[in-house]
Amino acid sequence: MNRSQWHLRVGSMVFAWLAALVVIALVHRSVPISTWLLIHLLGLGAAGNAILIWSRHFTDALLRRPQDPSRSGQAWTLAIFNVGAVAVVAGMAVSFWPVVLAGGVAVAAVALTHAVTLVRQLRSALPSRFGDTVRYYVAAAALLSVGAGLGIAMANAALPGALHERFVVAHAAVNLFGFIGLTVLGTLVTLWPTMLRTRMADGVEVAARRGLPLLIGGLVVAVSAAVAGSPTMTAAGALAYLISAGYVLWPHLDEVRRKRPGNFATLSVLCGVVWLLGSLSYTVVAFATAPTWSALLDRADPLTAAVLAGFLVQVLLGALSYLTTIVVGGRAASIAATFELERGAPWRLAVANVALLLCVLPTPSLLRVAASVLVLTAYAAFLPLLVRAVWRARKLRDTPSTPGPPPSGPPVRQRLGVAAAGLAVVVLTAAAAVAADPAAVGIADEPQVSVTATGQTTEVEVHVEGMRYVPDTIDVPVGNRLVITLVNSGSDRHDLVLANGASTGRLAVGETAVLDAGVIGADMDGWCSVAGHRQMGMTMSVRATGAEAHAGHHDQVSAASIAGDDVARSLAATPGPDFVPRDPALAAATPDHRVTLAVTETTREVSPGITQRQWTFGGTAPGPTLRGKVGDVFEVTLVNDGTIGHSIDFHAGALAPDVPMRTIQPGERLVYRFTASRAGVWMYHCSTMPMSVHIANGMFGAVVIDPPDLAPVDREYLLVQSEYYLGPQGGEVDAAKVAADKPDLVVFNGYANQYDHAPLTARIGERVRIWVLAAGPNRGSSFHVVGGQFDTVWSEGDYRLRPGPGGAQALGLSAAQGGFVELSFDQPGRYPFVTHAMVDAERGAHGIIQVTAQPG
């Protein structure tokens, strides 16, 4: 197998991981742990394969070692690495740690084997001018094994939550700045001038040799400090790494001055390096000023996108673009491949970098989403271009090479024009996003009051205590400018939004923001925009002292909540063709009670034509049902992939709530372990305040613990009743309706009247058990089957009725209570089931049991 065939074949693995990354990015909202998958499909899968392939290639070239024509050893190494990487991804997707352990061990073993192989080559080779470059690869591979070990530990649910949070930062630092960062910095020593087609600058080799121990030292400090939980020392280590990286890269500036980057490969790598240095600078400042470890984690959120999408993707695509043209064959094939890979290059680079900047800056949610779509489009376009490049090159691989310089690209003006077109696309997209949600950027449609500015400023510092602003009333002379410094001294994320559209943005615990409210000419309200916090008292009054009588309070314009006729029309409508009912059948218990529940924000239909953006456990409302028997131990890992703090409370466990039921912020996780000591159909729910709002917006589920000696039945169903307090179409719950106890819908298993359209089924003479849980948050249930009678009733841990002469007509449950009923049917027909609180039945708590005759 020649060099071209080898690299094209093994390069297909990198392509496959990148293609999988694009697919997950497109459907990420419907995929559990999608953020984790995106990071590891890129960093572990695509980048890991590329580094193993090309670091070996460059080592052989730099040390002038002959290559094994069969490359069987390297092929086995890559095969084991990919099996391990797939195992890690699959194990995390199904929350099965033994598979993650096996895959992680395989990845670590390959990394150590790769490092040992490179060391042996160094020792057996003749002295080489660029031998120090190979040491970067050795250090990088060794650090991958450390990163894999940290990853294995993080995946184990037994790791305490606080230690897990520290391991996240350490794991990211080792892999991104160690395994990947050192590889890139080492490779650029020789590859960068080669890509530019210029001679190597003086001092590059010396800087690389001296910089490696400095880089490793900085990384060791940062990782050790992260494990110890010290934001300041973590920042110090990052600063040392940044200075060292700058020292290594500085001599390359001479190469850039002599030969400016002009094609996609060089510009993409250059942009990636700029993002690396920018990300490290942000890391130093953000971590050094973080008041708490929790605040540090919140500040690390934009860093993920900057390092992965800004640095790693661009360096990877730029390097692949150049190296592909080298390995495809002769000069004609290389020129053809280059032509394909250069298609729209200035546009793609401009869109990717400017849109990515909008993603990492504190921009409104809608603008960030629009920008992320542009980034994905720009990057994903590389894959079909790569396919075309290889295809065209293979067609021309036997074409005789002709001497001559490489063809020049389009004129500079033309490239700049294409880049300007890309910038225009980003600007227009941003403008459309702002027009769709002007209040998010502080543009409010409010009454204007003529006022003369005094030139003076009123400055006020506001703190958070519980669910209150202190002070919550601010007196400002008319004409003064008001500047508010908000200190989030509470225990959850908060913000401050004024009626004129001015906002601090969401603040993590311990963070501070300054809000310029402008010149005050009238009284004005303020509030926390986190769902439910306003209803719990997080409001503020700005009083304009000396204002004229017409000045008054005004509220920010917002979309109207769904109510009245819209709900009535929906309840009378039929679901569309995409409607998929929730399976009401209660599955048998499984022996393994370890589960990961990811908190996600999902927009889903709750009644025909009505959608709501729900906070969910595991992507569904109700959340996944857990089932077991008395004495079983459940281990639940809660991962907060949402945008605000959440928690979980399992009624099935009896334990002190302080630690397992604590609120965790976005990006954090906790492990909740409990023993099911008593039978029941138990509720679990988010207990973050306001609890009513969190439950009403979808954060609840059921745990079924079977009573001892539970008799077998022919069919078994679970119905969880809950209420909807509808916000705007596609929006979140209306917290004011929750507080007023005015539900729009009452439903079974999350969708109004869904079992009218997809009935439960039974046959004559079959014994049917129906478990019912009243999840609320406010309403109970009086469960009744029209035309049926219950001969068994089990409620709140005990039998209320056993088979005999007596019967029951309803199972009465208050909010958060549960039980089951059993019955059989003597005649075929359609038997409605409802809550006999009839107004709630008419709001959607209604379904059908379709009873048919026995076959034959």
ROVEXMAR-665149 format. One line per field, with one value per residue (C-alpha): residue in three letters; x, y, z. Coordinates in steps of 0.1 Angstrom, whole numbers, plus 5000, padded with zeros to 4 digits. Layout:
% ROVEXMAR-665149
residuo = Ala ...
px = X ...
py = Y ...
pz = Z ...
//
This chain:
% ROVEXMAR-665149
residuo = Met Asn Arg Ser Gln Trp His Leu Arg Val Gly Ser Met Val Phe Ala Trp Leu Ala Ala Leu Val Val Ile Ala Leu Val His Arg Ser Val Pro Ile Ser Thr Trp Leu Leu Ile His Leu Leu Gly Leu Gly Ala Ala Gly Asn Ala Ile Leu Ile Trp Ser Arg His Phe Thr Asp Ala Leu Leu Arg Arg Pro Gln Asp Pro Ser Arg Ser Gly Gln Ala Trp Thr Leu Ala Ile Phe Asn Val Gly Ala Val Ala Val Val Ala Gly Met Ala Val Ser Phe Trp Pro Val Val Leu Ala Gly Gly Val Ala Val Ala Ala Val Ala Leu Thr His Ala Val Thr Leu Val Arg Gln Leu Arg Ser Ala Leu Pro Ser Arg Phe Gly Asp Thr Val Arg Tyr Tyr Val Ala Ala Ala Ala Leu Leu Ser Val Gly Ala Gly Leu Gly Ile Ala Met Ala Asn Ala Ala Leu Pro Gly Ala Leu His Glu Arg Phe Val Val Ala His Ala Ala Val Asn Leu Phe Gly Phe Ile Gly Leu Thr Val Leu Gly Thr Leu Val Thr Leu Trp Pro Thr Met Leu Arg Thr Arg Met Ala Asp Gly Val Glu Val Ala Ala Arg Arg Gly Leu Pro Leu Leu Ile Gly Gly Leu Val Val Ala Val Ser Ala Ala Val Ala Gly Ser Pro Thr Met Thr Ala Ala Gly Ala Leu Ala Tyr Leu Ile Ser Ala Gly Tyr Val Leu Trp Pro His Leu Asp Glu Val Arg Arg Lys Arg Pro Gly Asn Phe Ala Thr Leu Ser Val Leu Cys Gly Val Val Trp Leu Leu Gly Ser Leu Ser Tyr Thr Val Val Ala Phe Ala Thr Ala Pro Thr Trp Ser Ala Leu Leu Asp Arg Ala Asp Pro Leu Thr Ala Ala Val Leu Ala Gly Phe Leu Val Gln Val Leu Leu Gly Ala Leu Ser Tyr Leu Thr Thr Ile Val Val Gly Gly Arg Ala Ala Ser Ile Ala Ala Thr Phe Glu Leu Glu Arg Gly Ala Pro Trp Arg Leu Ala Val Ala Asn Val Ala Leu Leu Leu Cys Val Leu Pro Thr Pro Ser Leu Leu Arg Val Ala Ala Ser Val Leu Val Leu Thr Ala Tyr Ala Ala Phe Leu Pro Leu Leu Val Arg Ala Val Trp Arg Ala Arg Lys Leu Arg Asp Thr Pro Ser Thr Pro Gly Pro Pro Pro Ser Gly Pro Pro Val Arg Gln Arg Leu Gly Val Ala Ala Ala Gly Leu Ala Val Val Val Leu Thr Ala Ala Ala Ala Val Ala Ala Asp Pro Ala Ala Val Gly Ile Ala Asp Glu Pro Gln Val Ser Val Thr Ala Thr Gly Gln Thr Thr Glu Val Glu Val His Val Glu Gly Met Arg Tyr Val Pro Asp Thr Ile Asp Val Pro Val Gly Asn Arg Leu Val Ile Thr Leu Val Asn Ser Gly Ser Asp Arg His Asp Leu Val Leu Ala Asn Gly Ala Ser Thr Gly Arg Leu Ala Val Gly Glu Thr Ala Val Leu Asp Ala Gly Val Ile Gly Ala Asp Met Asp Gly Trp Cys Ser Val Ala Gly His Arg Gln Met Gly Met Thr Met Ser Val Arg Ala Thr Gly Ala Glu Ala His Ala Gly His His Asp Gln Val Ser Ala Ala Ser Ile Ala Gly Asp Asp Val Ala Arg Ser Leu Ala Ala Thr Pro Gly Pro Asp Phe Val Pro Arg Asp Pro Ala Leu Ala Ala Ala Thr Pro Asp His Arg Val Thr Leu Ala Val Thr Glu Thr Thr Arg Glu Val Ser Pro Gly Ile Thr Gln Arg Gln Trp Thr Phe Gly Gly Thr Ala Pro Gly Pro Thr Leu Arg Gly Lys Val Gly Asp Val Phe Glu Val Thr Leu Val Asn Asp Gly Thr Ile Gly His Ser Ile Asp Phe His Ala Gly Ala Leu Ala Pro Asp Val Pro Met Arg Thr Ile Gln Pro Gly Glu Arg Leu Val Tyr Arg Phe Thr Ala Ser Arg Ala Gly Val Trp Met Tyr His Cys Ser Thr Met Pro Met Ser Val His Ile Ala Asn Gly Met Phe Gly Ala Val Val Ile Asp Pro Pro Asp Leu Ala Pro Val Asp Arg Glu Tyr Leu Leu Val Gln Ser Glu Tyr Tyr Leu Gly Pro Gln Gly Gly Glu Val Asp Ala Ala Lys Val Ala Ala Asp Lys Pro Asp Leu Val Val Phe Asn Gly Tyr Ala Asn Gln Tyr Asp His Ala Pro Leu Thr Ala Arg Ile Gly Glu Arg Val Arg Ile Trp Val Leu Ala Ala Gly Pro Asn Arg Gly Ser Ser Phe His Val Val Gly Gly Gln Phe Asp Thr Val Trp Ser Glu Gly Asp Tyr Arg Leu Arg Pro Gly Pro Gly Gly Ala Gln Ala Leu Gly Leu Ser Ala Ala Gln Gly Gly Phe Val Glu Leu Ser Phe Asp Gln Pro Gly Arg Tyr Pro Phe Val Thr His Ala Met Val Asp Ala Glu Arg Gly Ala His Gly Ile Ile Gln Val Thr Ala Gln Pro Gly
px = 5000 5016 5015 4985 4963 4972 4964 4932 4920 4929 4918 4883 4880 4886 4859 4835 4838 4833 4802 4788 4796 4775 4746 4745 4748 4717 4696 4712 4680 4665 4697 4706 4740 4743 4769 4791 4787 4797 4828 4840 4831 4853 4881 4884 4871 4882 4911 4923 4926 4942 4968 4977 4979 4999 5022 5035 5039 5058 5080 5090 5097 5116 5137 5142 5131 5118 5082 5068 5051 5023 5018 5001 5012 4998 4966 4960 4967 4941 4916 4919 4917 4885 4869 4877 4864 4832 4828 4833 4806 4782 4788 4780 4750 4734 4749 4767 4800 4817 4816 4830 4857 4867 4867 4887 4913 4917 4922 4947 4966 4968 4981 5008 5017 5020 5042 5065 5068 5078 5104 5119 5121 5138 5164 5172 5174 5204 5205 5179 5175 5138 5140 5126 5094 5088 5090 5059 5041 5054 5042 5009 5003 5012 4988 4960 4963 4960 4930 4914 4919 4902 4874 4868 4867 4842 4819 4817 4785 4803 4826 4814 4797 4823 4852 4834 4832 4869 4878 4858 4882 4913 4901 4894 4928 4948 4931 4926 4958 4979 4970 4958 4976 5010 5005 4996 5024 5049 5036 5036 5074 5079 5044 5037 5066 5059 5023 5034 5061 5087 5119 5118 5123 5154 5148 5118 5137 5152 5119 5102 5129 5129 5091 5081 5090 5075 5042 5041 5049 5021 4997 5007 5000 4966 4955 4967 4950 4918 4917 4924 4896 4917 4905 4934 4961 4943 4945 4982 4988 4968 4989 5021 5008 4997 5031 5049 5027 5033 5071 5069 5048 5066 5093 5066 5056 5086 5074 5040 5056 5076 5047 5012 4987 4964 4946 4921 4946 4969 4942 4922 4952 4961 4926 4927 4959 4944 4914 4937 4956 4924 4908 4938 4937 4900 4907 4934 4912 4879 4894 4915 4885 4861 4849 4839 4844 4808 4813 4844 4824 4798 4826 4840 4809 4819 4855 4843 4830 4860 4886 4867 4850 4875 4908 4905 4881 4899 4934 4920 4903 4932 4957 4935 4930 4968 4978 4951 4965 4999 4989 4964 4990 5008 5008 4977 4958 4970 4960 4925 4921 4933 4908 4879 4890 4893 4857 4841 4870 4869 4832 4834 4862 4845 4811 4827 4848 4824 4794 4814 4824 4786 4782 4808 4799 4770 4745 4707 4696 4680 4710 4733 4712 4712 4749 4756 4736 4759 4790 4778 4770 4805 4823 4801 4806 4842 4831 4814 4843 4868 4849 4849 4886 4896 4873 4888 4923 4918 4906 4938 4963 4978 4981 5018 5031 5043 5069 5061 5051 5017 4988 4980 4946 4920 4931 4931 4903 4881 4889 4881 4848 4838 4848 4827 4797 4801 4803 4771 4753 4763 4752 4718 4712 4721 4697 4669 4675 4674 4643 4626 4634 4643 4637 4666 4691 4675 4652 4618 4586 4577 4560 4585 4586 4603 4630 4659 4691 4708 4742 4743 4744 4727 4747 4732 4745 4718 4723 4702 4689 4668 4642 4645 4665 4680 4672 4641 4631 4654 4646 4662 4658 4642 4668 4696 4712 4708 4736 4728 4755 4739 4757 4743 4748 4720 4721 4708 4712 4694 4693 4677 4655 4641 4609 4629 4647 4680 4692 4722 4720 4720 4745 4760 4763 4789 4790 4785 4771 4767 4734 4731 4693 4698 4682 4652 4621 4593 4587 4598 4595 4623 4623 4642 4633 4642 4609 4589 4613 4593 4562 4582 4590 4621 4608 4621 4606 4625 4608 4614 4613 4599 4582 4549 4517 4514 4546 4537 4547 4549 4558 4579 4560 4559 4541 4506 4500 4478 4443 4406 4395 4429 4427 4391 4400 4430 4410 4385 4412 4429 4467 4487 4504 4536 4518 4533 4515 4535 4534 4513 4523 4543 4575 4589 4617 4652 4680 4702 4689 4717 4704 4715 4688 4699 4680 4671 4650 4627 4599 4571 4535 4512 4479 4470 4486 4500 4537 4556 4592 4595 4622 4625 4643 4656 4638 4602 4575 4568 4604 4615 4597 4618 4606 4619 4610 4614 4651 4665 4692 4688 4717 4707 4731 4715 4732 4720 4722 4697 4702 4692 4696 4676 4675 4657 4638 4629 4599 4609 4640 4641 4673 4685 4677 4706 4731 4713 4684 4706 4702 4730 4738 4741 4770 4770 4760 4752 4747 4715 4716 4687 4672 4636 4625 4588 4563 4544 4541 4563 4568 4601 4604 4626 4626 4643 4622 4597 4589 4554 4568 4595 4570 4544 4570 4576 4600 4584 4582 4572 4591 4571 4581 4560 4544 4557 4539 4522 4499 4506 4480 4474 4480 4496 4494 4508 4490 4507 4482 4495 4485 4497 4497 4503 4527 4531 4532 4565 4573 4577 4551 4531 4542 4513 4488 4506 4504 4467 4460 4444 4454 4446 4451 4450 4465 4476 4512 4519 4495 4458 4433 4461 4445 4413 4434 4455 4434 4447 4437 4424 4404 4373 4382 4417 4429 4441 4461 4463 4488 4480 4501 4488 4519 4502 4517 4484 4456 4448 4429 4397 4405 4374 4367 4333 4314 4340 4342 4374 4376 4411 4423 4458 4467 4496 4513 4483 4453 4420 4400 4407 4387 4354 4318 4328 4338 4351 4342 4372 4407 4410 4445 4458 4487 4519 4499 4496 4482 4467 4434 4425 4395 4383 4357 4328 4318 4336 4334 4351 4354 4364 4387 4388 4395 4360 4368 4349 4362 4397 4385 4371 4406 4422 4424 4404 4411 4397 4402 4394 4381 4378 4367 4392 4405 4387
py = 5000 5033 5065 5080 5050 5047 5083 5083 5052 5061 5097 5083 5077 5114 5121 5097 5113 5148 5136 5122 5155 5174 5150 5153 5191 5191 5171 5180 5192 5157 5139 5133 5146 5162 5188 5160 5141 5172 5178 5142 5134 5163 5162 5124 5110 5134 5151 5120 5100 5129 5133 5096 5094 5125 5127 5093 5105 5136 5116 5092 5122 5143 5114 5101 5066 5042 5033 4998 4993 4973 4997 4968 4980 5014 5000 4979 5009 5030 5002 4997 5035 5038 5008 5024 5058 5043 5024 5056 5074 5045 5039 5076 5076 5046 5056 5023 5030 4996 5002 5037 5022 4996 5022 5047 5021 5012 5049 5054 5022 5033 5068 5052 5028 5056 5076 5046 5040 5076 5075 5044 5060 5090 5069 5047 5075 5095 5131 5152 5190 5187 5159 5183 5185 5148 5154 5175 5144 5122 5146 5150 5113 5108 5136 5119 5089 5112 5129 5095 5086 5118 5111 5076 5089 5116 5091 5071 5081 5074 5104 5132 5161 5188 5166 5160 5197 5201 5171 5187 5216 5194 5169 5197 5214 5182 5172 5205 5223 5192 5165 5188 5221 5206 5186 5218 5239 5212 5205 5242 5243 5226 5225 5263 5275 5245 5256 5292 5280 5301 5294 5287 5318 5321 5311 5288 5256 5272 5286 5252 5234 5258 5263 5226 5223 5257 5246 5214 5232 5257 5229 5209 5239 5246 5210 5205 5237 5226 5193 5212 5237 5269 5293 5317 5290 5276 5310 5312 5280 5291 5324 5304 5283 5314 5331 5299 5295 5331 5325 5294 5311 5345 5336 5325 5361 5366 5339 5356 5389 5374 5354 5364 5335 5336 5303 5284 5261 5288 5313 5286 5276 5312 5319 5288 5299 5334 5317 5296 5327 5346 5317 5314 5352 5349 5319 5338 5369 5350 5324 5349 5371 5342 5346 5310 5277 5277 5311 5298 5269 5294 5315 5285 5280 5304 5290 5256 5270 5293 5265 5237 5256 5285 5268 5230 5229 5256 5241 5206 5217 5239 5211 5185 5208 5212 5176 5162 5180 5165 5129 5126 5120 5140 5177 5176 5158 5182 5212 5198 5190 5225 5241 5222 5229 5266 5270 5298 5298 5336 5334 5303 5318 5351 5336 5310 5335 5365 5343 5323 5356 5363 5329 5333 5369 5376 5380 5372 5336 5340 5357 5331 5303 5320 5326 5289 5278 5300 5285 5250 5258 5272 5243 5215 5228 5215 5178 5177 5198 5173 5144 5163 5171 5134 5123 5148 5140 5102 5109 5128 5107 5091 5124 5132 5160 5192 5214 5249 5270 5263 5282 5314 5319 5346 5382 5397 5421 5392 5372 5403 5407 5371 5376 5408 5388 5364 5393 5407 5374 5375 5411 5405 5373 5393 5421 5396 5380 5414 5424 5392 5399 5436 5436 5410 5437 5465 5479 5484 5499 5522 5556 5584 5611 5644 5651 5674 5657 5671 5657 5640 5602 5583 5551 5523 5489 5462 5428 5396 5381 5350 5361 5398 5427 5448 5476 5470 5507 5533 5570 5589 5627 5633 5639 5619 5590 5558 5532 5500 5476 5442 5417 5382 5373 5347 5310 5308 5326 5359 5390 5425 5436 5472 5481 5502 5471 5475 5443 5429 5395 5363 5363 5332 5331 5356 5375 5413 5434 5471 5482 5517 5525 5558 5592 5587 5606 5585 5557 5523 5487 5461 5423 5391 5374 5339 5320 5323 5346 5377 5360 5351 5387 5396 5430 5465 5500 5529 5561 5593 5619 5652 5635 5650 5633 5615 5595 5560 5524 5506 5470 5455 5443 5405 5379 5371 5337 5312 5311 5309 5303 5290 5263 5254 5250 5229 5205 5200 5194 5163 5159 5162 5134 5138 5131 5102 5093 5085 5047 5043 5006 5002 4983 4956 4966 4962 4949 4979 5011 5034 5061 5095 5122 5152 5184 5197 5225 5211 5227 5201 5200 5196 5198 5199 5231 5243 5241 5250 5252 5228 5220 5183 5153 5132 5152 5142 5154 5134 5123 5086 5062 5042 5009 4985 4966 4972 4972 4982 5008 5036 5057 5087 5111 5145 5165 5201 5209 5237 5274 5280 5261 5229 5200 5167 5153 5116 5109 5072 5078 5089 5109 5144 5167 5192 5176 5154 5178 5209 5231 5227 5253 5247 5224 5208 5174 5155 5119 5110 5076 5062 5029 5022 5011 5013 5004 5031 5051 5079 5113 5129 5165 5196 5213 5245 5275 5285 5248 5252 5267 5241 5213 5230 5234 5197 5187 5157 5119 5086 5059 5027 5005 4973 4961 4927 4897 4919 4897 4894 4910 4909 4946 4973 5010 5042 5076 5107 5136 5171 5207 5232 5269 5280 5308 5322 5298 5281 5298 5288 5284 5314 5318 5342 5315 5290 5314 5320 5283 5288 5259 5259 5221 5191 5161 5125 5117 5152 5157 5167 5140 5120 5086 5097 5096 5066 5045 5021 4985 4954 4923 4909 4891 4904 4918 4954 4974 5012 5031 5067 5096 5131 5152 5185 5209 5220 5196 5162 5135 5115 5087 5070 5046 5052 5019 5001 4992 4987 4955 4964 4998 5004 5039 5055 5023 5001 4983 5002 4975 4938 4915 4906 4918 4955 4978 5013 5040 5064 5065 5098 5113 5147 5163 5141 5110 5078 5043 5018 5002 4969 4959 4937 4942 4919 4936 4951 4988 5022 5029 5066 5073 5107 5126 5130 5166 5173 5207 5191 5162 5189 5205 5174 5147 5123 5091 5058 5022 5002 4967 4940 4904 4876 4862 4831
pz = 5000 4989 5009 4991 4995 5032 5041 5021 5038 5074 5067 5060 5098 5105 5079 5095 5129 5114 5096 5128 5145 5119 5122 5160 5157 5134 5158 5191 5208 5205 5216 5253 5264 5230 5242 5255 5223 5201 5222 5221 5185 5176 5202 5208 5175 5147 5163 5181 5148 5129 5156 5158 5120 5112 5143 5133 5097 5107 5131 5104 5081 5106 5118 5083 5092 5066 5069 5072 5038 5054 5083 5101 5136 5130 5115 5147 5169 5150 5151 5188 5194 5174 5191 5224 5213 5201 5233 5253 5233 5234 5271 5279 5256 5275 5309 5314 5331 5325 5288 5293 5315 5288 5261 5281 5291 5254 5244 5272 5263 5226 5237 5259 5232 5207 5231 5237 5200 5193 5222 5207 5173 5188 5206 5176 5150 5141 5155 5138 5135 5143 5169 5195 5176 5181 5219 5216 5202 5230 5257 5239 5238 5274 5284 5264 5287 5318 5302 5295 5331 5343 5319 5331 5367 5357 5341 5373 5392 5425 5420 5444 5427 5438 5427 5394 5387 5393 5371 5343 5342 5346 5320 5295 5301 5297 5265 5248 5258 5264 5239 5212 5220 5223 5191 5172 5185 5178 5143 5133 5137 5104 5088 5090 5068 5045 5041 5034 5010 5027 5046 5084 5105 5127 5163 5156 5166 5198 5209 5204 5223 5253 5252 5257 5294 5301 5284 5304 5336 5331 5323 5354 5376 5360 5362 5397 5408 5391 5410 5442 5434 5433 5406 5412 5408 5378 5362 5371 5353 5323 5323 5323 5294 5275 5279 5268 5238 5228 5232 5209 5183 5182 5157 5132 5128 5106 5083 5081 5073 5045 5030 5040 5042 5012 5008 5029 5046 5059 5068 5086 5107 5114 5126 5148 5165 5171 5187 5209 5222 5227 5245 5268 5275 5284 5306 5326 5332 5338 5362 5381 5389 5396 5432 5435 5418 5406 5390 5373 5357 5344 5329 5312 5291 5262 5264 5252 5219 5215 5219 5200 5172 5170 5175 5170 5141 5121 5127 5118 5086 5075 5081 5064 5035 5029 5037 5014 4985 4993 4995 4967 4940 4913 4906 4884 4911 4938 4918 4912 4949 4959 4935 4951 4987 4979 4968 4987 5012 5021 5026 5048 5069 5073 5083 5106 5126 5128 5136 5162 5178 5182 5198 5225 5233 5257 5229 5232 5228 5194 5180 5194 5178 5144 5146 5155 5124 5103 5120 5114 5077 5071 5087 5073 5038 5041 5040 5006 4992 5006 4989 4956 4960 4966 4937 4912 4924 4919 4884 4876 4896 4865 4846 4840 4862 4845 4861 4871 4902 4918 4903 4920 4935 4928 4930 4965 4957 4946 4978 4999 4981 4988 5025 5026 5012 5041 5066 5051 5056 5093 5097 5080 5101 5133 5122 5116 5151 5168 5149 5160 5197 5201 5239 5243 5233 5253 5226 5242 5229 5257 5263 5259 5286 5278 5303 5306 5317 5348 5339 5373 5380 5407 5415 5435 5445 5447 5464 5462 5494 5489 5463 5469 5457 5485 5482 5461 5458 5443 5443 5415 5408 5374 5348 5366 5349 5370 5372 5391 5402 5408 5430 5428 5465 5463 5458 5422 5388 5386 5365 5366 5337 5336 5318 5293 5281 5300 5314 5333 5316 5337 5365 5382 5420 5431 5398 5395 5366 5360 5344 5329 5330 5312 5321 5344 5335 5350 5374 5362 5372 5373 5378 5375 5342 5354 5351 5384 5402 5395 5410 5441 5448 5428 5417 5420 5418 5404 5416 5397 5423 5410 5380 5366 5374 5340 5347 5357 5358 5325 5317 5290 5260 5258 5238 5251 5268 5252 5267 5261 5226 5215 5241 5233 5196 5204 5226 5198 5172 5160 5163 5132 5113 5134 5166 5186 5218 5250 5255 5287 5292 5323 5315 5338 5362 5351 5373 5368 5385 5374 5352 5339 5337 5316 5322 5287 5274 5247 5226 5222 5214 5245 5227 5190 5176 5210 5217 5249 5257 5286 5311 5311 5327 5299 5272 5281 5304 5324 5327 5323 5346 5370 5385 5411 5442 5479 5489 5454 5453 5427 5415 5395 5379 5372 5345 5340 5303 5307 5311 5347 5380 5386 5412 5418 5447 5447 5471 5468 5490 5526 5532 5543 5514 5519 5494 5470 5464 5460 5430 5404 5378 5341 5332 5367 5378 5410 5420 5439 5455 5475 5487 5480 5514 5509 5481 5462 5430 5440 5424 5416 5406 5405 5439 5429 5437 5426 5427 5413 5382 5376 5381 5359 5331 5329 5356 5372 5368 5385 5404 5408 5437 5436 5467 5479 5462 5436 5416 5378 5355 5318 5311 5332 5325 5341 5339 5353 5356 5355 5346 5320 5326 5291 5282 5247 5218 5219 5252 5288 5315 5326 5362 5370 5361 5383 5412 5406 5402 5368 5346 5308 5304 5327 5310 5313 5304 5291 5262 5263 5253 5237 5246 5229 5197 5207 5231 5257 5248 5266 5258 5275 5307 5309 5342 5338 5364 5360 5381 5386 5399 5405 5398 5401 5409 5423 5413 5425 5406 5411 5386 5371 5342 5327 5325 5348 5384 5404 5425 5438 5450 5463 5474 5491 5502 5512 5499 5503 5485 5477 5454 5471 5471 5474 5446 5440 5415 5418 5430 5449 5450 5462 5445 5447 5457 5438 5436 5413 5405 5389 5369 5341 5313 5304 5272 5242 5238 5242 5279 5287 5316 5333 5364 5379 5388 5356 5347 5346 5325 5301 5301 5286 5314 5293 5274 5261 5268 5237 5248 5222 5222 5228 5195 5182
//
